[in-house]
Amino acid sequence: MAIGAVPEWLGGLEDEDAVFVKNFVLASGSLKEIANQYGVTYPTARLRLDRLIAKI
């Protein structure tokens, strides 16, 4: 893959989902931190991640 190229799986995500993935990585994979950032409960953040995994 060329430098700067976006992987196909990431390019196929909606913008909102791509931002979630970015925030998740920046939070070092902490769903607790993601839940705090989005103002939702941990189970809600987990559900969103599970749905993203299914899309990918």
matplotlib code that plots the C-alpha trace (Angstrom):
import matplotlib.pyplot as plt

x = [0.0, 1.3, 2.1, -1.0, -3.3, -6.5, -7.2, -10.3, -12.0, -11.5, -12.4, -15.7, -16.8, -19.1, -17.4, -18.9, -17.6, -14.1, -14.0, -15.1, -12.2, -9.8, -10.9, -10.8, -7.2, -6.3, -7.8, -5.5, -8.4, -10.1, -13.8, -14.2, -12.5, -14.6, -17.8, -16.7, -15.9, -19.3, -21.2, -22.6, -22.5, -19.8, -22.2, -23.4, -19.8, -19.2, -22.3, -21.1, -17.7, -19.2, -21.4, -18.3, -16.4, -19.3, -19.2, -15.4]
y = [0.0, 3.4, 6.0, 8.1, 5.5, 4.8, 1.1, -0.1, -1.2, 2.3, 4.2, 2.3, 3.6, 6.5, 9.6, 9.3, 5.7, 6.7, 9.4, 6.8, 4.5, 7.4, 8.4, 4.8, 4.5, 7.9, 6.7, 3.6, 1.3, 2.4, 2.0, 3.7, 6.8, 6.6, 6.4, 9.5, 11.4, 10.6, 11.0, 7.4, 4.3, 1.7, -0.8, 1.7, 2.3, -1.5, -1.9, 0.7, -0.9, -4.3, -2.9, -1.3, -4.6, -6.3, -3.6, -4.1]
z = [0.0, -0.9, 1.8, 2.5, 0.9, 2.9, 3.4, 1.6, 4.9, 6.4, 3.2, 3.1, 6.5, 7.0, 8.3, 11.7, 12.0, 10.8, 13.5, 16.1, 15.1, 15.2, 18.7, 19.8, 18.7, 20.2, 23.5, 23.3, 22.9, 26.2, 25.9, 29.2, 27.8, 24.6, 26.7, 28.6, 25.4, 23.8, 27.0, 26.9, 29.1, 28.7, 27.3, 24.6, 23.6, 23.5, 21.3, 18.9, 18.6, 18.1, 15.2, 13.7, 13.9, 12.1, 9.3, 8.8]

ax = plt.figure().add_subplot(projection="3d")
ax.plot(x, y, z, "-o")
ax.set_aspect("equal")
plt.show()
